[in-house]
Amino acid sequence: MSKNEEGLRYPSIDDLLETIDSKYKLAYTSAIRAKIIKEKEDYMIEAKCSKPVGIALEEIAARKITISFEKK
């Protein structure tokens, strides 16, 4: 596993917003996935990040995580 040298710039917010169209939905989705990663230590990718939120964001950027929201 290679170390993330880009800090907060990786994965980029622009790439993430191509996958999930709202910063709020992105924060919600990554928080839920990070909790699962922390509890089960189950990753869908070989992540550069070492923290659960970073891994969750990498999975979202890689389009391994999908979520749908109901419109009211």
C-alpha positions as CSV (number, residue, x, y, z in Angstrom):
1,M,0.0,0.0,0.0
2,S,1.4,3.4,-1.0
3,K,1.2,6.3,1.5
4,N,-1.0,9.3,0.7
5,E,1.4,12.2,0.2
6,E,-1.3,14.6,-1.0
7,G,-3.0,15.2,2.4
8,L,-6.4,16.8,2.3
9,R,-6.2,17.2,-1.5
10,Y,-6.8,13.5,-2.0
11,P,-9.2,12.4,-3.2
12,S,-10.2,15.8,-4.7
13,I,-13.5,17.3,-3.9
14,D,-14.2,17.8,-7.7
15,D,-13.8,14.1,-8.3
16,L,-16.0,13.2,-5.4
17,L,-18.7,15.6,-6.5
18,E,-18.8,13.9,-9.9
19,T,-19.9,10.8,-8.0
20,I,-22.2,12.3,-5.4
21,D,-23.8,15.7,-6.3
22,S,-23.9,17.4,-3.0
23,K,-21.3,18.1,-0.3
24,Y,-23.9,17.3,2.4
25,K,-24.7,13.9,0.8
26,L,-21.0,13.2,0.4
27,A,-20.4,13.9,4.1
28,Y,-23.3,11.8,5.1
29,T,-22.3,8.9,2.9
30,S,-18.6,9.0,3.8
31,A,-19.5,9.1,7.6
32,I,-21.7,6.0,7.3
33,R,-19.1,4.1,5.3
34,A,-16.3,5.2,7.6
35,K,-18.2,3.8,10.6
36,I,-18.6,0.4,8.8
37,I,-14.9,0.4,7.9
38,K,-13.9,1.2,11.4
39,E,-16.1,-1.5,12.9
40,K,-15.3,-4.3,10.4
41,E,-12.0,-3.2,8.8
42,D,-13.5,-4.2,5.4
43,Y,-12.2,-2.2,2.4
44,M,-13.4,-2.4,-1.2
45,I,-10.1,-1.0,-2.6
46,E,-6.4,-0.9,-1.8
47,A,-6.5,2.6,-0.2
48,K,-3.7,5.1,0.1
49,C,-5.4,6.7,3.1
50,S,-5.0,5.1,6.5
51,K,-8.0,6.6,8.3
52,P,-11.6,5.3,7.8
53,V,-13.0,8.6,6.4
54,G,-10.2,8.8,3.9
55,I,-10.7,5.2,2.9
56,A,-14.4,5.9,2.5
57,L,-13.8,8.9,0.3
58,E,-11.4,6.9,-1.8
59,E,-14.1,4.2,-2.2
60,I,-16.6,6.8,-3.2
61,A,-14.2,8.3,-5.8
62,A,-13.6,4.9,-7.2
63,R,-17.4,4.4,-7.5
64,K,-17.4,1.4,-5.2
65,I,-20.0,3.0,-3.0
66,T,-23.4,4.0,-4.3
67,I,-26.3,5.6,-2.4
68,S,-29.7,6.9,-3.3
69,F,-31.7,9.6,-1.6
70,E,-35.4,10.0,-1.6
71,K,-36.8,13.2,-2.9
72,K,-39.7,14.6,-0.8
